[in-house]
């Protein structure tokens, strides 16, 4: 995998076992096909990854951004009360 464009350390909750574990989320261009991106989540359990087209990556980024905006607005609303 090429050098990550994003390297984020966060807690991840998985189905098995249902506990929080440190993990890394990485986004990088695929070495063998630079028109594809690799999204990976890795931790003590191993690494899970998906190869994405630019369109799929944009859809995920848009969903993350819209959800973050809604979460920030909900946080602001709860502190205004």
Order of alpha helices (4+ residues) and beta strands (2+ residues): beta-beta-beta-beta-alpha
